[in-house]
Amino acid sequence: MDVSLLLNVEGIKKTILHGGVGELPNFISGSRVTFHFRTMKCDEEHTVIDDSRQVGQPMSIILGNMFKLEVWETLLTSMRLGEVAEFWCDTIHTGVYPMLSRSLRQVAEGKDPTGWHVHTCGLANMFAYHTLGYEDLDELQKEPQPLIFLIELLQVEAPSEYQRETWNLNNEERMQAVPLLHGEGNRLYKLGRYDQAATKYQEAIVCLRNLQTKEKPWEVEWLKLEKMINTLILNYCQCLLKKEEYYEVLEHTSDILRHHPGIVKAYYVRARAHAEVWNAEEAKADLEKVLELEPSMRKAVLRELRQLENRLSDKQEEERQRCRNMLG
């Protein structure tokens, strides 16, 4: 039998359609909650606006992570696993739904690579568009109205029970994650798994960039993070060299050197990329800079110069042979 009750929140009415199992889950900040939902208008037909089952996969949100539609956290944390409930929500809770719906529909149409896991705050861009691109959503945004959410709670995972993406870590967790990601990247690189190593380095860089935004540029803490970031970028560039993506290496290393012209490894890595794309003079100039800044690298620099000269000689011989063949 349906059980109708009011949550202890103004403007929300809950009706349990199917009781869940067990006690209420332990809903803590950082938990990942997975559920199916259907959003409907409060008209006689209960016109469906969105339905996760039609898309073919459930929705997931991270509790405490400023999800676009905050009321969903309230609804979900009132539910047991397996429970199906219908929630009537007044307009004080549904005003931003058109923006959320727009994001979800774009995901379903393949326009957003982040999947159903929408996690950005929607208010900032609420009035950035004259139209949301969907007639029914434009109408809903122009005239906000109560909505009905039919929700089935599928799973609740504690922060330690799933692989958390870097965007939903707090500052302390980001700093703790960096050396782990760095170490895992190094391990994968040694195994020759360059794509995976590059991904680990990128994740660590994202963590540090997020932390760096909290600091004042060029002050001590900012510079400490910058040094760590540059180390990781150069490791990432080593992966790119293995993947023969030389021009991207040139871009990253040149960017580092524009801001930090004393980083020896950046000159060395850039020299290797220059050599691969036959920029012989640029490669030699970078290797000479390495010797100037770090004389102890003389052996490695001479080796690179010998390899460059041998490759240039081979290329010249190939050109001569090609010319002889054409003339012959």
N, C-alpha and C positions, 0 to 999 in steps of 0.2 A: 504493500500500500504506500502511496506517496506520502512523504512527510514534508510538510511545508514549515519553514521557520525563517526568522529574520536573523542574519548575522549581526553581531554587535558593532555594526558599521552603518552609518546613515546612508540611505539610498541603495541598499542591497537586499534582495530577497532570495533565499535559497530553497530549492525544492529537490530533495533526494529522490532520484528515479530508481537507482539500484544501489543498495548498501555495499560498502567496501568490506575489506577483511582486516582483522587485527586492530591494534591501537593506531592512533595518529602517528604518522612517520615523524622522525626527528628532523624538522625543517630548520636547518641552521644556515647562516649566511655562507654562500659559496656552494650550497647544494645544487645539483642539477636536477630539475624536475621535468619529466617527459609526460606529455599528455596529448590526447586528441581533443579537438574543439570544433564547434560549429557556432557561428555568429549569426543571429537572426534579428530582424526588425520586430517591433511589438505590434505589428498589424495582424489582421485576422488570418492571413495566410502564413504568418511567421516566415516572411520572405528571407531566404538564406543569402547572407552577404559573403561569407567565407566558410569553407569546410576543409579541415586538414585531411580527412579521409579521401576526399576527391583529389587532392594533390598527391596522395599516395604515401605520405610519411607523417609521423607525429611532430609536434612542436616541442622544443626544449628551451627552457630559460634557466638562468643562473640567479638564485635568490640573492637579493641585496646588491644587484648589479645595475641599478637604474634602468630597468627594462622600460620600453616605451609606454606600456600600458600598466601602470603600477597596480591597478586594482586586481590584475590577474594573480599577483602574489597573495593578496588577501583571500581570493577565492580558492586557490590551490591549497593554501595552508590550512584550510578548513576541511580537507578531504582525506579519506583513507584510500589505500591502494585498491584499485579495482572499482572504486566508487564512480557512479555516473550521477551528475547533478546538473540542474538547470538553475542559472543565476539571472535574476532580473536586476539590471543595474541602471540607475538614474543617470541623467546627462552629466552630473557632476563627476562621474567616473568614466564617461565614454567620449569626451570631447576630442581626445587625440586618436581615437580609433581609426578614422579615415587615413591618417598618415601611416599607422601601423599596417593597415590593410593594403595600402599601396605598396609597401615594402614586401609584404608577403606575396602579393600577386606578381610582382616583378621577379621574385625568387622562383615562383612556380613557372614563369615564362622563360627562365634561364637567363635573366638579366642581372642577377646578383650572385656572385660566387660564394657568399657566406652561408647559403642554405637557409633552412628555417630558423636558424639560431640568431635571430635579430636582437642586437644588444645595445644599439646606440640610443641616445636620448632624443626623442622626437620633437620636443618643443622648439628647439633652436631653428628648425627649418619649416615650422608650421605655416608661415605665411610667405615662404620663398617662391611659391608657385601660384599662378593664376588658376591653374587647373591641376588636378592630380592625375589626369589622364584617364579617368574612369568616371562616367557620368553619374553613377549611383553614389560614388564616394564624394564627388563634388557637391551633390545634393545634401549628403549627410554632413559634410563639413560646413556648408552654408547654414543648415538648420539642424544642429545637434539634437539627438533624440535618445530616449532610453533604448537599451539593447538587451537581448537575451543571449547568454553564453551557455551552451550545452557542453560540459566538460567531462571527460573520462580520464582519471588519473592512472597512469601506467607504471611510472617508476620514479623513485626518489633516491638519488645517489649522493652520499656525503662527498665533500671535496677530495678526500683521499681515495675514493673509489672509482674515479674516472680520470682520464688524461685531460687536464685542464689546459685550455689554450692560453697563450701569453696575455691576451687582452683581459682575461678575467682574474688575473693574479693581482694581489695588492702589492704595495711598494716593497714591503719586506720579503714577500714571496718572490718577487721579480729578482731582487738582489741575490737571494738564495739559489734561484734557478740558473743564474748566469754561469757560475763555474761548472755546474752539472752539464749544462748544454755545451759549454766549451769543451769539457772533457770528452763528452760523447761524440762531438764533432771530430776531435782529434783521433779518437778510436776508429771511427768510421773511415776517416781519411787514410789511416794506416792500412785498413783492410781494402782500400781501393774503391770504396762505395762513395764516390764523390758527390753524387746528387744528394744522398742522405746527409752527408757531412755538411754540405752547403746549407741545407735546410736548418740544421741545428745551429750553425753559426748565425743564420738570419734570425732565428727565434731569439737568440741571446742578444743580438743587436737591437731588436725591437724592444726587448725588456729595458735595455740601457737607455735607449732613446726616450722611452716613456719616463724613466727616472730623471733624465737630463732636463726634461721640460719643467721640472719642479725647481730647478736651480737657476741662478742668475748667470748668463753667459760669461765665460772667460774668468769666472771666479774659481776658487780652489776646488770645490766639490764638483763643479761642472767640468773642469779640466781633468780631474781624476776619471770621471766617467768617459770623457772624450778619449783619453788614452786607452781605456779598455775597449771602447768602440773601434778605434783604429786598428788595434791588434786583431780583433775579430773580423774586420773588413778585409785585412790582408790575408787572414786564413781563408776567408771566403774566396778571395782572388786566387789563392793557390788551387782551390777546387776548380775555378773557372779556367785556369791554365790547363789543367788536366782534361777539361771538357772542350778545349780549343775555342773558348769564347774570349778571344784576345782583346777585341775592341772594348768589351765591357771592363776588362781588367785595366786597360788604359784609362778609361773614364773614372773608375773608382780610385786608382792610385794617384792620378793627376789631381783629383779633388782633394785627397788627403794632403798632397804636397803643396797645394795652393794655400792651405791654412796652417800646415805644419811642415815647413821645408827642411826640417832636420831629421826626419824619420828615415833611417838607412834602409830598412826592409822595403819601404815603399819604392825607393829608387831601384832596388834590386829586382823586385817583382815587376815593376814597370819595364825595366830593361829587358827582361825575358819576354814580355809581351811584345815590345818593339821589335825584338829580334825575329819573332815568329811571323810578323807581318812585313818583314823586310825593311823596317825603318832602321837601317844600320847605324847611321850617324847618331840618331836619338838614343839607340841602345848603348853605343859606346860612351856617349855623354853621361848617361845615367850610371854606367858602371864606373866611370872615372869619379863621379860624385860619391859613390859608395866607398871607393878607395880613400878619397879625401876625408870622409867623415869617420870611416872605420878601417884603418890600415890592417887590422887583424883579419879582414876578409879578403886579403890579397889573393890567397890560393883559390878561393871560390870565384873571384872576379876574373883571374887569369884563365880559369877553366871555361867560363862563359865566353870570354873573348876568343879563345881558341875555337870553341864550337861555332861561334858566329863567323869567324874567318873561314872555317871549313865549309860551312853552309853557303857562304857567299861564293867561295871558289867553285863549289859544286854547281851552284846556280849559273855562274858564268860559263862553265863548261857545257852545261845543258843548252844555254843560249847559242854558244858557238856551234854545237852539234846541230841545233835546229836550223841555223843559218846555212850550214854546209848542205844539209838535206834539201833545203829549199833551192839552193843554187844548183845542186846536183841533179 
